[in-house]
Amino acid sequence: MDAPGQQRVFVDFKPAAREEGLTLGVDVPAPGDYQPQALPARRGLPRSTVTPSTSVVTWSRATRRG
């Protein structure tokens, strides 16, 4: 890992017995001298859109500078 602090790891997979895939996530501590910093201001992107039949989530990558 390139920076100290909490990192999040995701894995996507589709078990043979299921029609839909699954996503698992876990927080992993990265060693080092971590100094929390505020995230940059949001750039006006929508967070999510949810309807009874579908959901769409828009996300952006947060970067750390150390």
C-alpha positions in Angstrom: 0.0 0.0 0.0 1.3 3.4 -0.9 0.0 5.4 2.1 -0.5 4.8 5.8 -4.1 4.7 7.2 -7.2 2.8 6.4 -7.5 1.3 3.0 -10.6 -0.4 1.6 -10.4 -3.7 -0.4 -13.3 -5.0 -2.6 -13.7 -8.3 -4.3 -16.4 -9.1 -6.9 -17.4 -12.7 -7.6 -20.2 -14.9 -8.8 -20.8 -18.2 -7.0 -22.0 -21.0 -9.3 -25.2 -21.5 -7.3 -26.3 -17.8 -7.7 -27.6 -15.9 -10.7 -26.3 -12.5 -9.3 -22.7 -11.7 -8.3 -21.6 -10.6 -4.9 -19.2 -7.9 -3.7 -17.4 -8.1 -0.4 -15.4 -5.3 1.2 -13.1 -5.0 4.2 -11.1 -2.1 5.8 -7.4 -2.9 6.0 -5.0 -0.8 8.2 -1.8 0.2 6.4 1.1 0.9 8.8 2.8 4.2 9.1 2.4 7.7 10.5 -1.2 8.4 9.4 -2.4 12.0 9.6 -6.1 12.4 8.8 -7.0 15.1 6.2 -10.2 16.5 4.9 -11.5 15.2 1.6 -11.6 17.7 -1.3 -14.9 19.5 -2.0 -17.5 17.5 -3.9 -17.6 18.3 -7.7 -21.4 18.2 -8.1 -21.6 14.5 -9.1 -24.8 12.7 -8.1 -24.4 10.3 -5.3 -26.9 7.7 -6.3 -30.2 7.1 -8.1 -32.5 4.3 -6.9 -35.7 3.0 -8.5 -37.7 -0.1 -7.6 -36.1 -2.1 -10.4 -32.5 -0.8 -10.5 -30.0 1.2 -8.6 -27.1 3.2 -10.0 -24.3 4.6 -7.7 -21.9 7.2 -9.0 -18.6 7.3 -7.1 -15.3 9.1 -7.4 -11.8 8.0 -6.3 -10.5 9.7 -3.2 -6.8 10.2 -3.3 -4.4 10.7 -0.5 -1.3 12.9 -0.6 1.3 12.3 2.0 
